Amino acid sequence: MDQRSGQKRAADYLYPPLEPFERRVMETGDGHSIHVEQCGNPAGVPVIVFHGGPGGGCSPAMRRYFDPAHYRVVLFDQRGCGRSRPHASVERNTTWDLVADAERIRELLGIERFIVFGGSWGATLALVYALTHPQRVRHLVLRGVFLMTRAELDWFYGGGAGAFFPDLWARFIAPIPEAERGDLIRAYHRRLFSGNTGEEIRFGRIWAQWENALASIGNDGMFGESPGEYARAFSRIENHYFINDGFLDEDGWILKHRRRIEHIPADIVQGRYDMVCPPVSAWKLAQGWDRARVDLVPLAGHALSEPGISEALVRVMDRLRG
């Protein structure tokens, strides 16, 4: 128990830490090497985990949402981040490349169909993968839904979230000249891709800090700096995707094509007070999708580590054991 609040921590809901039973490097054939790992039961029900960002990478905590006796959990670091190489690279790094990588992993591991599990950008990628390969998805488990729309980007990088966190917003926009503040994604792009590694790390830390500071409902805004190379990779890759509108054909692409996956059951776990990916996106995604269930978690924000979010996700995965 957290002695200050008397509330349970996220770890109280999770399964014990797991070590992978396999780690491997998958070559994509176009210059990227993808870190892939498996944990749990090698003969269990397959789950593929899509991490957030883009550019966040996997962490050991992501293995802990699944009963290790029942599930075969597959995790991978998406292109350019985590233990995948080349680090921080945006060359041949698009949503469609990541979808193709997931298919390569499925084929490599001899898996017919997955439960697909993803949060934030991972929810975006989970949905795009399902829309592209609906026959390979047995269930969708989504958290902190992000539909990769211009409205969502405008909320987070155009002042919407900043209206609730004016002190943190001021810190985010301070390094950008006033004349460039009308398009902060583009302004940060110039600096994250300047060719000066020191400058890229500096602006990468500021970019990452803005998102991290708003992720948890309990955060007081005092967030330490991320390690330089992590912040640079995360911020470059995320900005690269956002400046290209997620490489989707049109704004609202996911909702427009949702009918392709309406036969697939889905569980959506969403923090009621998510400031990074507001709940309206999860609500829109589920409306008219008869097989989708939304759990709006009270007193929870965006982070996977929120206690209410962790509890809800473990509850979903335990229910799916049958």
C-alpha positions in Angstrom: 0.0 0.0 0.0 1.1 3.6 -0.6 1.4 4.9 2.9 0.7 8.5 1.8 -2.6 7.8 0.2 -3.7 4.4 1.5 -4.4 3.4 -2.1 -3.1 0.3 -3.9 -0.3 0.8 -6.4 -0.3 -0.5 -10.0 2.1 -3.3 -9.0 -0.5 -4.7 -6.6 -2.7 -5.7 -9.5 0.0 -7.1 -11.8 1.4 -10.6 -12.2 4.9 -11.2 -10.8 7.9 -10.0 -12.9 8.6 -12.4 -15.8 11.8 -13.2 -17.7 11.4 -13.9 -21.4 11.8 -17.5 -22.4 13.1 -16.3 -25.8 14.8 -13.2 -27.1 15.7 -12.8 -30.8 16.6 -10.2 -33.4 14.4 -10.2 -36.6 16.0 -8.7 -39.7 13.4 -6.8 -41.8 15.4 -6.9 -45.0 15.4 -3.1 -45.4 18.1 -2.1 -42.9 16.2 -2.5 -39.6 16.8 -5.1 -36.8 13.8 -5.7 -34.6 14.1 -6.9 -31.0 11.5 -9.5 -30.3 10.8 -11.4 -27.0 8.4 -13.9 -25.7 7.3 -14.7 -22.1 4.7 -16.8 -20.3 3.5 -20.2 -21.6 5.1 -21.2 -25.0 1.9 -23.2 -25.7 -0.5 -20.5 -24.4 -2.9 -18.2 -26.1 -0.8 -15.7 -28.2 -0.9 -12.0 -27.3 1.1 -9.4 -29.2 1.8 -6.1 -27.3 2.1 -2.8 -29.2 4.0 -0.2 -27.1 3.3 3.5 -27.2 5.0 6.5 -28.5 5.7 6.1 -31.3 9.2 5.5 -30.1 8.6 4.4 -26.6 10.0 0.8 -26.6 8.9 -2.1 -24.5 9.6 -2.4 -20.7 9.6 -5.4 -18.3 6.4 -4.0 -16.7 4.5 -4.7 -20.0 4.9 -8.4 -19.4 3.0 -8.3 -16.1 -0.6 -7.9 -17.3 -1.0 -11.5 -18.4 -1.4 -14.8 -16.5 1.9 -16.5 -17.4 0.3 -20.0 -17.2 -2.3 -19.1 -19.8 -0.8 -16.6 -22.3 2.1 -16.6 -24.7 3.1 -12.9 -24.7 5.0 -11.5 -27.7 6.6 -8.0 -27.3 8.8 -6.1 -29.8 10.5 -2.8 -29.9 9.3 -0.9 -32.9 11.7 0.5 -35.5 14.3 3.0 -34.2 13.6 2.6 -30.5 14.4 0.4 -27.5 16.7 -2.4 -28.5 15.9 -2.3 -32.2 18.4 -0.8 -34.5 19.4 1.6 -36.0 18.6 3.7 -33.0 16.5 6.9 -33.5 16.2 6.2 -37.2 13.2 7.4 -39.1 14.3 6.0 -42.4 11.8 3.4 -43.7 9.9 3.9 -40.5 6.1 4.3 -41.1 3.0 2.9 -39.7 2.8 0.5 -42.6 6.4 -0.7 -41.9 5.4 -1.5 -38.3 2.3 -3.4 -39.5 4.5 -5.4 -41.8 6.9 -6.1 -39.0 4.1 -7.4 -36.8 3.1 -9.8 -39.7 6.7 -10.9 -40.1 6.8 -11.7 -36.3 3.6 -13.6 -36.5 4.9 -15.7 -39.4 8.3 -16.2 -37.8 6.8 -17.5 -34.6 4.2 -19.7 -36.4 1.2 -18.0 -34.8 -2.2 -18.1 -36.5 -4.1 -15.4 -34.6 -3.3 -13.0 -31.8 -5.1 -11.2 -29.0 -3.8 -7.7 -29.8 -3.0 -5.5 -26.8 -1.9 -1.8 -27.1 -2.2 1.6 -25.4 -1.9 5.1 -26.6 0.0 5.0 -29.9 0.0 1.2 -29.3 -3.8 1.3 -29.5 -3.5 3.2 -32.9 -1.1 0.6 -34.2 -3.3 -2.2 -32.9 -6.3 -0.8 -34.7 -4.4 -0.3 -38.0 -3.0 -3.8 -37.8 -6.5 -5.2 -37.2 -7.9 -3.2 -40.1 -5.2 -4.5 -42.3 -5.2 -8.1 -41.1 -8.6 -8.7 -39.5 -8.3 -12.5 -40.0 -5.3 -12.5 -37.6 -7.0 -10.8 -34.6 -9.1 -12.7 -32.2 -9.7 -9.9 -29.7 -8.6 -6.3 -29.2 -7.6 -4.9 -25.8 -7.0 -1.1 -26.1 -6.0 1.5 -23.5 -5.9 5.3 -23.7 -7.2 5.3 -27.3 -5.5 7.6 -29.8 -7.0 7.6 -33.3 -4.2 9.6 -35.0 -6.4 12.5 -35.9 -5.6 16.2 -36.5 -8.0 17.1 -33.7 -6.1 15.0 -31.2 -2.8 16.5 -32.2 -4.2 20.0 -32.0 -5.5 19.3 -28.5 -2.1 18.2 -27.2 0.2 20.5 -29.3 -2.1 23.4 -30.0 -3.0 24.6 -26.5 -6.0 22.5 -25.5 -4.2 20.4 -22.8 -2.1 23.5 -22.1 -5.2 25.3 -20.8 -5.3 22.9 -17.9 -1.5 23.0 -17.3 -0.5 26.6 -18.1 2.7 26.3 -16.2 3.9 23.2 -18.0 2.7 24.5 -21.3 4.7 27.7 -20.8 7.8 25.5 -20.2 7.1 23.5 -23.4 6.7 26.6 -25.7 9.4 28.7 -24.1 12.3 27.5 -26.3 10.4 28.2 -29.5 10.4 31.7 -31.0 6.9 33.3 -30.8 6.7 33.5 -34.6 6.9 29.6 -34.8 4.4 28.8 -32.1 1.5 28.4 -34.5 2.7 25.0 -35.5 4.7 23.5 -32.6 5.1 20.1 -34.2 6.8 21.6 -37.1 8.9 23.9 -34.9 10.1 21.0 -32.8 10.8 19.0 -36.0 13.3 21.6 -37.2 15.2 21.2 -33.9 14.9 17.4 -33.5 16.3 16.9 -37.0 18.8 19.7 -37.0 21.8 17.4 -37.4 23.3 18.7 -34.1 23.0 15.8 -31.6 23.3 18.0 -28.6 20.5 20.2 -29.8 18.4 17.2 -30.7 18.8 15.7 -27.2 18.0 19.1 -25.5 14.8 19.5 -27.5 14.0 15.8 -27.3 14.0 16.1 -23.5 11.6 19.0 -23.5 9.3 17.3 -25.9 9.2 14.1 -23.9 8.9 16.0 -20.6 5.7 17.7 -21.8 4.0 14.3 -22.5 5.4 12.6 -19.4 4.3 15.4 -17.1 0.6 15.0 -18.2 0.5 11.2 -18.3 -0.5 10.4 -14.7 -3.3 12.0 -12.8 -1.2 12.1 -9.6 1.8 13.8 -11.2 2.7 17.2 -9.7 4.4 18.5 -12.8 7.9 18.0 -11.4 9.3 15.4 -13.8 12.9 14.5 -14.0 14.8 14.5 -17.3 14.8 11.4 -19.5 18.2 9.9 -20.4 19.4 11.8 -23.4 19.5 9.1 -26.1 16.1 7.7 -25.0 14.6 11.2 -25.2 16.2 11.9 -28.6 14.9 8.6 -30.1 11.4 8.9 -28.6 10.9 12.5 -29.6 12.4 12.2 -33.1 10.2 9.2 -33.9 7.1 10.5 -32.4 7.5 13.9 -34.1 8.2 12.1 -37.4 4.9 10.2 -37.2 2.9 13.3 -36.1 4.2 15.6 -38.8 3.2 12.9 -41.3 -0.3 12.4 -39.8 0.6 8.8 -38.9 1.1 8.0 -42.6 -2.6 7.3 -42.9 -4.4 8.2 -46.1 -6.7 10.7 -44.6 -7.8 12.4 -41.4 -10.2 10.1 -39.5 -9.0 7.0 -41.4 -9.5 4.5 -38.5 -13.1 5.5 -37.8 -13.9 5.6 -41.5 -12.8 2.0 -42.0 -14.0 0.6 -38.7 -16.6 -1.6 -40.3 -13.8 -4.0 -41.3 -13.2 -5.0 -37.7 -16.7 -4.7 -36.1 -16.9 -8.5 -36.0 -13.9 -8.6 -33.6 -14.6 -8.2 -29.9 -12.9 -5.3 -28.2 -12.3 -4.1 -24.7 -11.4 -0.5 -24.3 -9.9 0.8 -21.0 -9.8 4.6 -20.8 -8.9 7.0 -18.0 -11.7 9.4 -17.3 -9.1 12.2 -16.8 -6.7 11.3 -19.6 -5.2 14.6 -20.7 -2.9 13.1 -23.4 -5.6 11.1 -25.2 -9.0 12.5 -24.1 -11.8 9.9 -23.6 -13.9 11.3 -26.5 -11.7 9.2 -28.9 -12.4 6.0 -27.1 -16.1 6.9 -26.9 -16.3 7.6 -30.7 -14.5 4.4 -31.5 -17.0 2.3 -29.5 -20.2 4.0 -30.6 -22.1 1.6 -32.9 -19.6 -1.2 -32.4 -21.7 -3.8 -30.8 -18.8 -6.0 -29.7 -16.9 -3.2 -28.1 -17.0 -2.5 -24.4 -15.7 0.7 -22.8 -14.5 0.9 -19.2 -14.1 4.6 -18.3 -11.9 4.4 -15.2 -12.6 7.1 -12.6 -9.7 9.1 -11.2 -7.3 7.8 -13.8 -5.2 9.5 -16.4 -3.3 8.2 -19.4 -0.4 6.1 -18.0 -0.3 2.4 -18.2 1.0 2.5 -14.6 -2.2 4.2 -13.2 -3.5 1.8 -10.5 -7.1 1.9 -11.9 -5.9 1.3 -15.5 -3.7 -1.6 -14.4 -6.5 -3.2 -12.4 -8.9 -2.9 -15.4 -6.5 -4.4 -17.9 -5.6 -7.3 -15.7 -9.3 -7.9 -15.1 -9.9 -8.0 -18.9 -7.1 -10.4 -19.6 -8.2 -12.7 -16.7 -11.7 -12.7 -18.1 -10.5 -13.7 -21.5 -8.9 -16.8 -20.1 -12.5 -18.2 -20.2 
